[in-house]
Amino acid sequence: MAQVEGRGLLRWAGGIMVGLGVGHLSLLAVMAWDDIGVWVEKGLWAAVPLGPADGPAEPALQNAVTFWAGPGSFSVPLVLLGCLVWHLAGRGAAVPAWVGWGLAAWCVLGGILLVPSPFVLGAVAGALVVLAARRRAAAPGSSAAPGGSAAAGADPVR
């Protein structure tokens, strides 16, 4: 059946993305627990100011680093993308190959800039999305466009 072609690959890709995002946020919570505690003490509203710091520069820099490494990082969108890919796989819907290529390119670049790191796992997830799209496009009875952006019988609205 062409509609379920690549479902397992997409589930693996979604799981890897969710695992990377949640792992990143969990690791940050453990490593920067004191900084996060300060946010709660001050009140979450404007806990990370955009303007120059009133006090010493180092604590303000650490505060900004904690924000950009946590809730301001790509880990939250990565979790959301992983959940979306998992959901679409469960419905038998197609995930376009360009999503996989974009994720793989971002993760390869990140892995080159930050060695060693788990970025390579994100590249694996991207490759799985591309492979699933290619399998779907090559499946008998598939009307998928080049790049795996559509699937026979898939309803993009539901």
FIPA-870002 format. One record per residue: residue number from 1; chain; residue in three letters; x, y, z of N, C-alpha, C in turn. Coordinates in steps of 0.02 Angstrom, whole numbers, plus 50000, padded with zeros to 5 digits. Layout:
BEGIN
- num,cadena,residuo,npx,npy,npz,capx,capy,capz,cpx,cpy,cpz
- NUM,A,ALA,X,Y,Z,X,Y,Z,X,Y,Z
...
// end
This chain:
BEGIN
- num,cadena,residuo,npx,npy,npz,capx,capy,capz,cpx,cpy,cpz
- 1,A,MET,50043,49941,50000,50000,50000,50000,50045,50062,50000
- 2,A,ALA,50036,50106,49952,50079,50164,49943,50071,50214,50000
- 3,A,GLN,50014,50217,50030,50001,50268,50081,50042,50258,50143
- 4,A,VAL,50060,50198,50160,50098,50186,50222,50172,50177,50208
- 5,A,GLU,50194,50185,50146,50264,50177,50129,50306,50229,50167
- 6,A,GLY,50357,50207,50203,50401,50252,50239,50376,50272,50308
- 7,A,ARG,50320,50243,50331,50292,50263,50396,50342,50251,50453
- 8,A,GLY,50374,50193,50453,50422,50177,50506,50482,50224,50505
- 9,A,LEU,50505,50242,50446,50561,50289,50441,50542,50357,50470
- 10,A,LEU,50481,50379,50454,50458,50443,50480,50449,50441,50556
- 11,A,ARG,50425,50385,50582,50419,50379,50655,50487,50383,50688
- 12,A,TRP,50536,50350,50659,50603,50354,50687,50630,50426,50683
- 13,A,ALA,50620,50459,50627,50643,50528,50619,50609,50573,50670
- 14,A,GLY,50544,50567,50678,50508,50607,50727,50532,50594,50798
- 15,A,GLY,50543,50530,50814,50567,50512,50880,50636,50541,50894
- 16,A,ILE,50680,50539,50844,50747,50567,50853,50743,50642,50865
- 17,A,MET,50700,50676,50826,50693,50749,50835,50667,50766,50905
- 18,A,VAL,50615,50731,50927,50587,50744,50993,50640,50728,51047
- 19,A,GLY,50675,50673,51039,50726,50655,51088,50782,50706,51092
- 20,A,LEU,50804,50732,51035,50857,50783,51035,50832,50847,51069
- 21,A,GLY,50772,50869,51051,50746,50931,51080,50735,50925,51155
- 22,A,VAL,50702,50872,51176,50689,50862,51248,50754,50851,51286
- 23,A,GLY,50799,50814,51256,50864,50802,51288,50903,50867,51298
- 24,A,HIS,50901,50910,51247,50935,50975,51251,50905,51018,51307
- 25,A,LEU,50840,51021,51310,50807,51061,51362,50819,51032,51431
- 26,A,SER,50818,50966,51436,50829,50933,51501,50901,50945,51525
- 27,A,LEU,50948,50938,51480,51018,50950,51498,51029,51022,51520
- 28,A,LEU,50997,51068,51485,51003,51138,51504,50972,51149,51574
- 29,A,ALA,50915,51119,51586,50882,51128,51652,50928,51103,51708
- 30,A,VAL,50964,51050,51696,51009,51024,51748,51070,51069,51755
- 31,A,MET,51098,51090,51699,51161,51128,51701,51150,51201,51722
- 32,A,ALA,51093,51229,51707,51081,51300,51722,51024,51309,51771
- 33,A,TRP,51015,51262,51816,50960,51265,51863,50959,51330,51903
- 34,A,ASP,51017,51354,51924,51021,51415,51964,50996,51476,51924
- 35,A,ASP,51016,51479,51860,50993,51535,51818,50918,51533,51808
- 36,A,ILE,50891,51475,51798,50819,51468,51788,50782,51486,51853
- 37,A,GLY,50812,51467,51909,50783,51486,51974,50780,51561,51984
- 38,A,VAL,50829,51597,51959,50829,51670,51963,50771,51698,51922
- 39,A,TRP,50756,51668,51864,50699,51691,51824,50635,51685,51864
- 40,A,VAL,50627,51630,51899,50567,51619,51938,50563,51669,51996
- 41,A,GLU,50620,51681,52028,50621,51729,52084,50603,51799,52061
- 42,A,LYS,50630,51820,52004,50617,51887,51978,50548,51893,51947
- 43,A,GLY,50518,51838,51932,50456,51839,51893,50475,51828,51820
- 44,A,LEU,50437,51786,51786,50455,51768,51718,50449,51826,51669
- 45,A,TRP,50408,51876,51684,50400,51931,51638,50466,51970,51633
- 46,A,ALA,50494,51972,51574,50556,52008,51559,50614,51983,51602
- 47,A,ALA,50617,51918,51614,50673,51889,51652,50739,51895,51614
- 48,A,VAL,50735,51899,51548,50794,51907,51506,50787,51974,51470
- 49,A,PRO,50814,52028,51499,50806,52094,51469,50844,52100,51403
- 50,A,LEU,50817,52141,51359,50848,52152,51294,50901,52207,51297
- 51,A,GLY,50893,52253,51343,50938,52310,51348,51002,52293,51385
- 52,A,PRO,51045,52343,51394,51107,52332,51431,51093,52315,51504
- 53,A,ALA,51136,52276,51533,51126,52254,51602,51139,52311,51651
- 54,A,ASP,51100,52310,51704,51109,52360,51757,51168,52342,51802
- 55,A,GLY,51181,52278,51808,51234,52255,51853,51295,52232,51815
- 56,A,PRO,51333,52187,51846,51394,52162,51813,51377,52126,51747
- 57,A,ALA,51422,52130,51700,51410,52103,51633,51409,52026,51632
- 58,A,GLU,51449,51993,51673,51452,51920,51671,51386,51886,51690
- 59,A,PRO,51352,51905,51744,51288,51874,51759,51236,51887,51704
- 60,A,ALA,51237,51947,51676,51190,51963,51623,51204,51920,51561
- 61,A,LEU,51267,51910,51546,51286,51867,51490,51265,51795,51502
- 62,A,GLN,51276,51770,51563,51256,51702,51579,51180,51695,51575
- 63,A,ASN,51143,51745,51596,51070,51745,51591,51048,51740,51518
- 64,A,ALA,51080,51779,51474,51063,51777,51403,51082,51710,51372
- 65,A,VAL,51140,51683,51391,51161,51618,51365,51112,51564,51385
- 66,A,THR,51089,51566,51447,51040,51516,51470,50976,51521,51430
- 67,A,PHE,50953,51582,51417,50892,51589,51377,50901,51563,51307
- 68,A,TRP,50955,51584,51273,50964,51564,51203,50983,51491,51196
- 69,A,ALA,51008,51460,51248,51022,51388,51246,50961,51347,51266
- 70,A,GLY,50910,51379,51293,50851,51342,51316,50789,51360,51278
- 71,A,PRO,50744,51399,51309,50680,51413,51276,50687,51455,51213
- 72,A,GLY,50742,51491,51205,50753,51530,51144,50790,51492,51090
- 73,A,SER,50808,51430,51102,50847,51391,51054,50801,51356,51004
- 74,A,PHE,50831,51318,50960,50793,51280,50911,50767,51214,50939
- 75,A,SER,50779,51201,51003,50756,51138,51032,50679,51134,51035
- 76,A,VAL,50647,51190,51051,50574,51190,51054,50543,51178,50985
- 77,A,PRO,50565,51215,50932,50538,51200,50866,50556,51130,50842
- 78,A,LEU,50614,51104,50864,50633,51036,50844,50585,50985,50874
- 79,A,VAL,50566,50995,50937,50516,50951,50968,50450,50955,50930
- 80,A,LEU,50429,51016,50914,50366,51025,50877,50369,50992,50809
- 81,A,LEU,50425,51000,50773,50432,50968,50708,50432,50893,50714
- 82,A,GLY,50466,50867,50765,50466,50795,50776,50396,50768,50791
- 83,A,CYS,50358,50805,50831,50289,50784,50845,50246,50786,50782
- 84,A,LEU,50257,50836,50740,50220,50841,50677,50237,50783,50630
- 85,A,VAL,50300,50768,50623,50321,50713,50580,50292,50647,50607
- 86,A,TRP,50294,50637,50673,50266,50577,50704,50191,50572,50688
- 87,A,HIS,50156,50628,50696,50084,50630,50684,50068,50615,50611
- 88,A,LEU,50105,50646,50566,50093,50635,50495,50108,50563,50475
- 89,A,ALA,50159,50534,50505,50175,50463,50491,50118,50418,50514
- 90,A,GLY,50090,50434,50572,50034,50394,50597,49972,50398,50553
- 91,A,ARG,49964,50454,50519,49907,50462,50474,49922,50438,50404
- 92,A,GLY,49984,50419,50391,50003,50396,50325,50011,50453,50275
- 93,A,ALA,50020,50513,50301,50028,50571,50257,50101,50581,50240
- 94,A,ALA,50113,50615,50185,50181,50626,50161,50214,50684,50199
- 95,A,VAL,50278,50678,50208,50319,50733,50232,50366,50750,50175
- 96,A,PRO,50366,50813,50153,50407,50830,50095,50482,50818,50106
- 97,A,ALA,50516,50797,50054,50588,50784,50059,50627,50847,50078
- 98,A,TRP,50602,50906,50059,50639,50967,50075,50644,50978,50150
- 99,A,VAL,50596,50952,50188,50600,50957,50261,50662,50918,50286
- 100,A,GLY,50670,50858,50259,50727,50817,50277,50793,50848,50256
- 101,A,TRP,50795,50874,50194,50856,50906,50170,50874,50966,50213
- 102,A,GLY,50825,51007,50230,50839,51066,50271,50864,51047,50340
- 103,A,LEU,50831,50997,50371,50852,50974,50437,50923,50945,50434
- 104,A,ALA,50936,50905,50383,51003,50874,50377,51057,50927,50367
- 105,A,ALA,51043,50976,50324,51093,51029,50312,51107,51069,50375
- 106,A,TRP,51054,51087,50412,51063,51124,50474,51104,51083,50524
- 107,A,CYS,51089,51019,50530,51123,50977,50579,51196,50962,50559
- 108,A,VAL,51209,50955,50494,51278,50945,50472,51319,51007,50487
- 109,A,LEU,51292,51066,50471,51328,51128,50485,51339,51135,50561
- 110,A,GLY,51287,51122,50601,51294,51126,50673,51345,51076,50699
- 111,A,GLY,51347,51016,50670,51395,50966,50691,51467,50985,50673
- 112,A,ILE,51475,51020,50617,51542,51043,50598,51565,51099,50645
- 113,A,LEU,51520,51144,50662,51538,51200,50705,51546,51180,50778
- 114,A,LEU,51511,51129,50800,51512,51108,50870,51528,51034,50874
- 115,A,VAL,51593,51019,50876,51615,50950,50879,51644,50937,50947
- 116,A,PRO,51630,50884,50980,51579,50833,50965,51511,50856,50990
- 117,A,SER,51460,50834,50957,51392,50852,50978,51344,50801,50949
- 118,A,PRO,51283,50800,50975,51232,50754,50948,51198,50780,50884
- 119,A,PHE,51224,50833,50854,51196,50859,50792,51191,50805,50738
- 120,A,VAL,51238,50759,50740,51238,50706,50688,51173,50666,50690
- 121,A,LEU,51143,50659,50748,51079,50624,50752,51023,50661,50716
- 122,A,GLY,51026,50728,50717,50978,50767,50679,50986,50757,50605
- 123,A,ALA,51049,50750,50582,51061,50736,50512,51033,50667,50493
- 124,A,VAL,51038,50620,50539,51008,50553,50527,50932,50560,50520
- 125,A,ALA,50901,50599,50564,50828,50609,50559,50810,50640,50492
- 126,A,GLY,50849,50690,50470,50836,50721,50405,50843,50671,50348
- 127,A,ALA,50894,50629,50351,50904,50578,50300,50845,50529,50299
- 128,A,LEU,50819,50512,50357,50761,50466,50359,50700,50497,50327
- 129,A,VAL,50689,50562,50337,50633,50596,50305,50641,50595,50229
- 130,A,VAL,50702,50608,50205,50715,50607,50132,50705,50536,50105
- 131,A,LEU,50730,50486,50140,50722,50417,50119,50649,50396,50117
- 132,A,ALA,50610,50417,50167,50539,50401,50167,50503,50434,50108
- 133,A,ALA,50521,50496,50093,50491,50531,50036,50508,50496,49971
- 134,A,ARG,50569,50473,49964,50590,50438,49903,50555,50371,49897
- 135,A,ARG,50548,50336,49952,50513,50272,49950,50440,50282,49931
- 136,A,ARG,50410,50334,49958,50340,50348,49942,50333,50365,49868
- 137,A,ALA,50379,50404,49842,50376,50424,49771,50387,50364,49725
- 138,A,ALA,50428,50316,49748,50442,50257,49706,50392,50201,49715
- 139,A,ALA,50347,50208,49763,50298,50154,49776,50249,50147,49717
- 140,A,PRO,50230,50086,49701,50182,50075,49647,50116,50110,49663
- 141,A,GLY,50089,50144,49614,50024,50178,49622,50031,50246,49655
- 142,A,SER,50093,50269,49667,50102,50334,49699,50098,50389,49647
- 143,A,SER,50065,50443,49665,50063,50501,49621,50105,50557,49651
- 144,A,ALA,50156,50538,49689,50198,50588,49723,50237,50628,49672
- 145,A,ALA,50242,50691,49687,50282,50736,49645,50356,50724,49659
- 146,A,PRO,50401,50745,49615,50472,50738,49629,50489,50770,49696
- 147,A,GLY,50529,50736,49735,50547,50761,49801,50502,50734,49855
- 148,A,GLY,50450,50697,49837,50408,50665,49887,50362,50712,49922
- 149,A,SER,50335,50763,49888,50294,50812,49922,50220,50794,49925
- 150,A,ALA,50198,50742,49892,50128,50723,49894,50123,50647,49893
- 151,A,ALA,50067,50621,49914,50056,50549,49914,49987,50534,49888
- 152,A,ALA,49982,50477,49857,49917,50456,49831,49870,50443,49889
- 153,A,GLY,49814,50475,49888,49763,50465,49939,49775,50504,50003
- 154,A,ALA,49829,50541,50008,49842,50579,50069,49800,50643,50067
- 155,A,ASP,49769,50658,50122,49727,50717,50127,49766,50770,50166
- 156,A,PRO,49791,50822,50131,49834,50871,50166,49795,50916,50214
- 157,A,VAL,49728,50916,50211,49689,50961,50253,49673,50929,50320
- 158,A,ARG,49658,50864,50320,49638,50832,50382,49694,50819,50429
// end
